[in-house]
């Protein structure tokens, strides 16, 4: 037996033991970070250590500081667990150690990206002719999409931004909702456009963009324009009226980018697809895999309706890559050259679930979010949003009391959720995104929240 076999088998055993216990362990527990840091070590040891001993030590030390984000009762942020096939595929990806920069480095990754990209576009309702870049997450996907948008609208104005930069370029305006996700602002900072370029549009009662105000803002300005829309408000789950907003934006010659980190998955479920009607009219889309597709972290998708523009904007050229357009085409769509083959986990998740399984996953999470809202409302809580997807905003009157309840729930360990400020008030924010969450998990978690409320 090879040495690697026993080492890798033991690592898989440790991971499997952890995953098998996710439903029983406290979701989180108070940890003294200083003590945990000390356990990981002070000075780097001088002498090497056997790999088996290192893995055992890592598992032992980390145990106390692990948060069961992959478990059925983690409702903080909008992140799913990881499907079993996706986790196993990630093990394989780590062992295979493939670089997904081009087909020469990994024909298998190249073929998997072609197929998984086609499956994703079909599921979400994105045009079949669009390109798909397998990026790290929503931030990278937004940055790629907005980089292509910057390239396009400035080129139409006669400016080569890749050659000449932004100094002296025609002024860009970025028309976006007042309730856009913070990653849009960071992408604009990273791309040199700056947040001053944002022309904010009012949002309606549930956080979706006000289409009438969008028309006003578009008509009031001129010059190269990028319109950022949203599928899935991070607090309420509300989706912009994509058909009306895209039609308006296109009438003004604007590039339309949709930030759909989790909300684009509504398109994969017939019962929620109407929420993202018109998404196919956009120019670029950002989506996360480690949210509703439930694959391991470090998985997002940058889609673009204009593949040649996508590649022209993002690609880099070097003499050692010359001679084959095929050689670097995967690397032309993402910001990384040294890129792990994250696609294998995506392919495995899609293959495990199938079209019906993805639809059921989305629908089940929405149904469980509604169950959360019903139980908590009956227990005296305020539900501040229309529960149209998987997000629930829960208030308990006074902001200080709400924060105290959040703290008590996190310390209790039954479930984990975070807080948010929306429309000037503090709320518990519940995100139901995990494939393994059941009605029992929701009932147990809602009871813990109401116990905390009774004690505060």
C-alpha positions as CSV (number, residue, x, y, z in Angstrom):
1,X,0.0,0.0,0.0
2,X,1.3,3.4,-0.9
3,X,2.0,5.9,1.9
4,X,-0.4,8.4,0.3
5,X,-3.2,5.9,0.5
6,X,-3.2,5.6,4.3
7,X,-2.7,9.4,4.7
8,X,-5.5,10.4,2.3
9,X,-7.8,7.7,3.7
10,X,-7.2,9.0,7.3
11,X,-7.9,12.6,6.2
12,X,-11.1,11.4,4.5
13,X,-12.1,9.5,7.6
14,X,-11.7,12.6,9.8
15,X,-13.7,14.7,7.4
16,X,-16.4,12.1,7.2
17,X,-16.7,11.9,11.0
18,X,-17.1,15.6,11.1
19,X,-19.7,15.7,8.4
20,X,-21.7,12.8,9.9
21,X,-21.9,14.7,13.2
22,X,-23.0,18.1,11.8
23,X,-26.7,17.5,12.8
24,X,-25.9,16.8,16.4
25,X,-23.1,19.2,17.3
26,X,-23.6,22.8,18.5
27,X,-23.6,25.0,15.4
28,X,-21.1,27.3,17.1
29,X,-19.6,27.8,20.5
30,X,-17.7,30.5,22.3
31,X,-13.9,30.2,21.6
32,X,-10.9,31.9,23.0
33,X,-9.0,32.9,19.9
34,X,-5.9,33.6,21.8
35,X,-5.9,30.1,23.2
36,X,-6.7,28.6,19.8
37,X,-3.8,30.6,18.2
38,X,-1.4,29.3,20.8
39,X,-2.6,25.7,20.2
40,X,-1.8,26.1,16.5
41,X,1.7,27.1,17.5
42,X,4.0,30.0,18.3
43,X,7.3,29.6,16.4
44,X,7.6,27.5,13.2
45,X,9.2,24.2,14.3
46,X,12.7,23.7,12.9
47,X,12.4,20.0,12.3
48,X,10.0,18.4,9.8
49,X,7.1,16.3,11.0
50,X,5.5,13.1,9.6
51,X,2.5,14.0,7.4
52,X,0.2,11.6,9.4
53,X,1.1,13.3,12.6
54,X,0.5,16.7,11.1
55,X,-3.0,15.7,9.9
56,X,-3.9,14.3,13.3
57,X,-2.7,17.4,15.1
58,X,-4.6,19.7,12.7
59,X,-7.8,17.8,13.3
60,X,-7.4,17.9,17.0
61,X,-6.5,21.6,17.3
62,X,-9.1,22.8,14.8
63,X,-12.0,20.9,16.3
64,X,-12.9,23.5,19.0
65,X,-12.9,26.3,16.4
66,X,-15.0,24.8,13.7
67,X,-18.4,26.3,13.0
68,X,-21.0,24.0,11.5
69,X,-21.7,26.3,8.5
70,X,-22.3,23.1,6.4
71,X,-24.9,21.8,8.9
72,X,-28.7,22.0,8.7
73,X,-29.2,24.8,11.3
74,X,-26.7,27.4,10.1
75,X,-28.8,30.3,8.8
76,X,-26.2,33.1,8.8
77,X,-25.2,34.8,5.5
78,X,-26.6,33.1,2.4
79,X,-24.4,30.0,2.2
80,X,-25.4,26.4,1.6
81,X,-23.8,23.3,2.9
82,X,-22.0,21.0,0.5
83,X,-23.6,18.1,-1.2
84,X,-21.9,14.8,-0.5
85,X,-20.9,14.3,-4.2
86,X,-19.5,17.8,-4.4
87,X,-17.4,17.3,-1.3
88,X,-16.1,14.0,-2.6
89,X,-15.4,15.6,-6.0
90,X,-13.5,18.3,-4.2
91,X,-11.3,15.6,-2.6
92,X,-10.6,14.3,-6.0
93,X,-9.8,17.8,-7.3
94,X,-7.3,18.3,-4.5
95,X,-5.7,15.0,-5.2
96,X,-5.6,15.5,-9.0
97,X,-4.2,19.0,-8.4
98,X,-5.2,20.3,-11.8
99,X,-4.6,23.8,-13.1
100,X,-7.7,25.0,-14.9
101,X,-6.0,27.7,-16.9
102,X,-6.2,26.0,-20.2
103,X,-7.0,22.6,-21.9
104,X,-3.3,21.7,-22.3
105,X,-3.0,21.7,-18.5
106,X,-6.2,19.8,-17.9
107,X,-8.3,18.5,-20.7
108,X,-10.6,17.0,-18.1
109,X,-11.3,20.4,-16.4
110,X,-11.8,22.0,-19.8
111,X,-14.4,19.5,-20.9
112,X,-16.1,19.7,-17.5
113,X,-16.3,23.5,-17.7
114,X,-17.8,23.3,-21.1
115,X,-20.5,20.9,-20.0
116,X,-21.2,22.4,-16.5
117,X,-21.3,25.9,-18.0
118,X,-23.9,24.8,-20.5
119,X,-25.9,23.1,-17.8
120,X,-25.8,26.2,-15.6
121,X,-26.9,28.5,-18.3
122,X,-29.8,26.2,-19.2
123,X,-30.9,25.9,-15.6
124,X,-30.8,29.6,-14.8
125,X,-32.3,30.9,-18.1
126,X,-29.1,32.6,-19.3
127,X,-28.7,32.6,-23.1
128,X,-27.0,29.4,-24.4
129,X,-24.5,31.5,-26.4
130,X,-23.1,33.2,-23.2
131,X,-19.6,32.5,-21.9
132,X,-19.1,31.2,-18.4
133,X,-16.0,31.9,-16.2
134,X,-15.6,29.7,-13.1
135,X,-14.5,32.2,-10.5
136,X,-14.1,32.2,-6.7
137,X,-17.4,33.7,-5.8
138,X,-19.8,36.6,-6.2
139,X,-17.2,39.3,-5.7
140,X,-15.0,38.0,-8.5
141,X,-18.0,37.4,-10.7
142,X,-19.2,41.0,-10.2
143,X,-15.7,42.3,-10.9
144,X,-15.4,40.4,-14.1
145,X,-18.8,41.4,-15.3
146,X,-18.2,45.1,-14.5
147,X,-14.7,45.0,-16.1
148,X,-16.3,43.8,-19.4
149,X,-19.0,46.5,-19.0
150,X,-16.3,49.2,-18.5
151,X,-14.4,47.9,-21.6
152,X,-17.6,47.9,-23.8
153,X,-19.2,51.2,-22.9
154,X,-15.9,53.1,-23.1
155,X,-15.0,51.5,-26.4
156,X,-18.3,52.7,-27.8
157,X,-17.3,56.1,-26.7
158,X,-14.0,55.8,-28.6
159,X,-11.8,55.1,-25.6
160,X,-9.4,52.1,-25.1
161,X,-9.4,51.7,-21.4
162,X,-7.0,48.7,-21.4
163,X,-4.4,50.8,-23.3
164,X,-5.0,54.3,-21.9
165,X,-6.4,53.7,-18.5
166,X,-9.2,55.9,-17.0
167,X,-7.3,59.2,-16.7
168,X,-8.9,61.5,-19.3
169,X,-11.6,58.9,-20.2
170,X,-15.2,59.9,-20.7
171,X,-17.0,60.0,-17.4
172,X,-18.7,56.7,-16.6
173,X,-22.0,56.6,-14.7
174,X,-23.0,53.5,-12.8
175,X,-26.8,53.4,-12.2
176,X,-27.5,51.1,-9.3
177,X,-30.1,50.5,-6.6
178,X,-29.7,52.2,-3.2
179,X,-29.9,48.6,-1.9
180,X,-27.2,47.1,-4.1
181,X,-24.9,44.6,-2.5
182,X,-21.6,45.9,-1.1
183,X,-19.6,43.8,-3.6
184,X,-20.7,46.2,-6.4
185,X,-19.1,49.1,-4.7
186,X,-15.9,47.1,-4.0
187,X,-15.7,46.0,-7.6
188,X,-16.0,49.7,-8.7
189,X,-13.2,50.6,-6.4
190,X,-11.0,47.8,-7.6
191,X,-11.7,48.7,-11.3
192,X,-10.8,52.4,-10.8
193,X,-14.3,53.5,-11.6
194,X,-14.9,54.6,-8.0
195,X,-18.0,54.8,-6.0
196,X,-18.5,58.5,-6.9
197,X,-19.7,57.2,-10.3
198,X,-22.7,55.6,-8.7
199,X,-26.1,57.3,-9.4
200,X,-28.4,55.7,-6.9
201,X,-31.9,54.6,-7.7
202,X,-34.6,54.4,-5.0
203,X,-35.7,51.0,-3.9
204,X,-39.3,50.0,-3.2
205,X,-40.9,48.8,0.0
206,X,-39.3,45.3,-0.2
207,X,-35.9,46.5,-1.6
208,X,-36.4,45.9,-5.3
209,X,-35.4,48.8,-7.6
210,X,-38.0,51.5,-8.3
211,X,-38.4,51.3,-12.0
212,X,-39.9,54.7,-12.3
213,X,-37.0,56.2,-10.5
214,X,-34.7,54.2,-12.7
215,X,-36.3,55.9,-15.7
216,X,-35.8,59.3,-14.1
217,X,-32.1,58.7,-13.3
218,X,-31.3,57.3,-16.8
219,X,-33.0,60.2,-18.5
220,X,-31.3,62.8,-16.3
221,X,-27.7,61.8,-17.3
222,X,-25.7,61.2,-20.4
223,X,-22.5,59.4,-21.4
224,X,-21.3,55.8,-21.0
225,X,-23.6,54.0,-18.6
226,X,-23.7,50.7,-16.7
227,X,-26.9,49.6,-15.0
228,X,-26.5,47.2,-12.1
229,X,-29.6,45.2,-11.2
230,X,-30.2,42.6,-8.5
231,X,-31.8,39.2,-8.3
232,X,-32.2,38.5,-4.6
233,X,-31.9,41.4,-2.1
234,X,-29.5,40.3,0.6
235,X,-31.9,41.2,3.3
236,X,-35.4,40.5,1.9
237,X,-34.8,38.2,-1.1
238,X,-36.7,40.7,-3.3
239,X,-35.8,40.7,-7.0
240,X,-35.7,43.7,-9.3
241,X,-38.3,43.8,-12.2
242,X,-35.6,42.6,-14.5
243,X,-37.7,42.8,-17.7
244,X,-38.8,46.4,-17.2
245,X,-35.4,47.5,-15.9
246,X,-33.5,45.8,-18.7
247,X,-35.8,47.3,-21.4
248,X,-35.4,50.8,-19.9
249,X,-31.6,50.5,-19.7
250,X,-31.2,49.1,-23.2
251,X,-33.3,52.0,-24.5
252,X,-30.6,54.3,-23.1
253,X,-27.7,52.2,-24.6
254,X,-26.5,51.0,-21.2
255,X,-24.8,47.8,-20.4
256,X,-26.9,45.7,-17.9
257,X,-25.2,43.6,-15.2
258,X,-27.2,41.5,-12.8
259,X,-25.8,40.6,-9.4
260,X,-27.6,37.3,-8.7
261,X,-25.4,35.7,-6.2
262,X,-28.2,33.6,-4.8
263,X,-31.3,35.0,-6.5
264,X,-30.5,33.8,-10.0
265,X,-31.2,30.3,-8.7
266,X,-34.9,31.3,-8.6
267,X,-34.8,30.7,-12.3
268,X,-34.1,27.0,-11.8
269,X,-37.3,26.5,-10.0
270,X,-40.6,26.8,-11.9
271,X,-42.4,28.0,-8.8
272,X,-40.0,31.0,-8.4
273,X,-38.9,31.6,-12.0
274,X,-41.3,34.5,-12.5
275,X,-39.2,36.5,-9.9
276,X,-36.3,36.7,-12.4
277,X,-38.4,37.1,-15.6
278,X,-36.4,39.0,-18.2
279,X,-33.0,38.1,-16.9
280,X,-32.0,36.9,-20.4
281,X,-32.0,40.5,-21.6
282,X,-28.9,41.5,-19.6
283,X,-25.3,41.6,-20.8
284,X,-23.6,40.0,-17.8
285,X,-24.5,38.0,-14.7
286,X,-22.9,37.1,-11.4
287,X,-23.8,34.0,-9.4
288,X,-22.5,31.9,-6.6
289,X,-22.2,28.1,-6.5
290,X,-21.5,27.8,-2.7
291,X,-24.8,29.4,-2.0
292,X,-27.8,27.6,-3.4
293,X,-26.1,25.0,-5.4
294,X,-24.5,23.7,-2.2
295,X,-20.9,23.1,-3.4
296,X,-17.8,23.8,-1.3
297,X,-16.5,27.3,-1.0
298,X,-14.5,29.0,-3.7
299,X,-17.1,28.6,-6.4
300,X,-18.8,31.3,-8.5
301,X,-19.8,32.0,-12.0
302,X,-19.3,35.0,-14.3
303,X,-21.6,34.8,-17.3
304,X,-21.4,37.2,-20.3
305,X,-23.7,37.5,-23.3
306,X,-20.7,38.7,-25.4
307,X,-18.1,35.9,-25.2
308,X,-15.6,37.7,-27.4
309,X,-15.8,40.9,-25.3
310,X,-15.5,38.8,-22.2
311,X,-12.3,37.2,-23.4
312,X,-10.8,40.4,-24.9
313,X,-11.3,42.2,-21.5
314,X,-10.0,39.5,-19.1
315,X,-7.3,37.7,-21.2
316,X,-3.6,38.2,-20.8
317,X,-1.1,37.4,-23.5
318,X,2.5,36.1,-23.2
319,X,4.9,34.5,-25.7
320,X,4.7,31.1,-24.0
321,X,0.9,31.1,-24.7
322,X,1.2,32.1,-28.4
323,X,0.2,29.8,-31.2
324,X,-3.2,28.5,-30.2
325,X,-6.4,30.4,-29.5
326,X,-7.6,27.2,-27.7
327,X,-4.6,27.2,-25.4
328,X,-5.7,30.0,-23.1
329,X,-9.4,30.2,-23.6
330,X,-10.3,29.0,-20.1
331,X,-8.0,31.6,-18.6
332,X,-9.5,34.3,-20.7
333,X,-12.7,34.3,-18.7
334,X,-11.4,34.6,-15.1
335,X,-8.9,36.7,-13.2
336,X,-6.6,33.8,-12.2
337,X,-4.0,31.9,-14.1
338,X,-3.2,29.4,-11.3
339,X,-6.8,28.2,-10.8
340,X,-7.8,25.0,-9.0
341,X,-10.3,22.8,-10.8
342,X,-13.3,23.9,-8.9
343,X,-15.5,22.8,-11.7
344,X,-15.4,19.2,-10.7
345,X,-17.5,19.8,-7.6
346,X,-19.9,21.9,-9.6
347,X,-20.3,19.1,-12.2
348,X,-20.8,16.6,-9.5
349,X,-23.5,18.6,-7.7
350,X,-25.4,19.2,-10.9
351,X,-25.1,15.5,-11.9
352,X,-26.3,14.4,-8.5
353,X,-29.3,16.7,-8.3
354,X,-30.4,16.9,-12.0
355,X,-32.8,19.6,-13.1
356,X,-35.6,18.4,-10.8
357,X,-33.3,18.2,-7.8
358,X,-32.1,21.8,-8.2
359,X,-35.7,23.0,-8.5
360,X,-36.6,21.0,-5.4
361,X,-33.7,22.3,-3.4
362,X,-34.7,25.9,-4.2
363,X,-38.4,25.3,-3.5
364,X,-37.7,23.4,-0.3
365,X,-35.6,26.2,1.1
366,X,-38.3,28.8,0.2
367,X,-40.9,26.7,1.9
368,X,-38.8,26.3,5.0
369,X,-38.2,30.1,5.1
370,X,-42.0,30.6,5.1
371,X,-42.3,28.0,7.9
372,X,-39.7,30.0,9.9
373,X,-41.7,33.2,9.4
374,X,-45.0,31.5,10.4
375,X,-43.7,30.0,13.6
376,X,-41.9,33.2,14.7
377,X,-44.8,35.4,13.9
378,X,-47.1,33.2,15.9
379,X,-44.6,33.5,18.7
380,X,-44.9,37.3,18.7
381,X,-42.0,38.3,16.4
382,X,-42.3,40.9,13.6
383,X,-41.6,39.6,10.1
384,X,-40.4,42.6,8.2
385,X,-40.3,41.3,4.7
386,X,-42.5,39.4,2.2
387,X,-40.9,36.0,2.2
388,X,-40.5,35.4,-1.5
389,X,-37.3,33.4,-1.5
390,X,-35.2,32.1,1.4
391,X,-34.7,35.3,3.4
392,X,-36.5,36.2,6.6
393,X,-36.1,39.4,8.6
394,X,-37.2,39.1,12.2
395,X,-37.7,41.9,14.6
396,X,-38.4,42.1,18.3
397,X,-39.1,45.8,18.6
398,X,-36.2,47.6,20.3
399,X,-32.9,47.4,18.5
400,X,-30.9,46.7,21.7
401,X,-33.3,43.8,22.5
402,X,-33.0,42.4,19.0
403,X,-29.2,42.4,19.3
404,X,-29.4,40.8,22.7
405,X,-31.5,38.0,21.2
406,X,-29.1,37.5,18.3
407,X,-26.2,37.2,20.8
408,X,-28.2,34.7,23.0
409,X,-29.1,32.6,20.0
410,X,-25.5,32.4,18.8
411,X,-24.3,31.5,22.3
412,X,-27.0,28.8,22.7
413,X,-25.6,26.8,19.8
414,X,-28.9,25.3,18.6
415,X,-28.7,27.3,15.4
416,X,-26.7,30.3,14.1
417,X,-28.0,33.4,12.5
418,X,-26.7,37.0,12.1
419,X,-28.1,40.4,12.4
420,X,-28.6,43.2,9.9
421,X,-29.7,46.8,9.7
422,X,-32.5,47.4,7.2
423,X,-34.4,50.7,6.8
424,X,-32.8,52.0,10.0
425,X,-33.7,49.1,12.2
426,X,-32.0,46.0,13.5
427,X,-33.3,42.5,12.6
428,X,-32.4,38.9,12.9
429,X,-31.6,37.7,9.3
430,X,-32.4,34.1,8.5
431,X,-31.1,32.6,5.3
432,X,-32.3,29.1,4.5
433,X,-29.9,27.7,1.9
434,X,-28.8,24.2,3.0
435,X,-29.8,21.0,1.2
436,X,-30.0,19.1,4.5
437,X,-32.2,21.5,6.5
438,X,-35.6,19.9,7.5
439,X,-38.8,21.1,9.0
440,X,-37.6,19.6,12.3
441,X,-34.5,21.8,12.1
442,X,-36.6,24.9,11.5
443,X,-39.0,24.1,14.3
444,X,-36.1,23.4,16.7
445,X,-34.3,26.6,15.7
446,X,-37.4,28.8,15.9
447,X,-38.0,27.4,19.4
448,X,-34.5,28.5,20.4
449,X,-35.1,32.0,19.0
450,X,-38.3,32.3,20.9
451,X,-36.7,31.1,24.1
452,X,-34.0,33.7,23.7
453,X,-36.7,36.3,23.1
454,X,-38.6,35.3,26.2
455,X,-35.4,35.6,28.3
456,X,-34.6,39.1,26.9
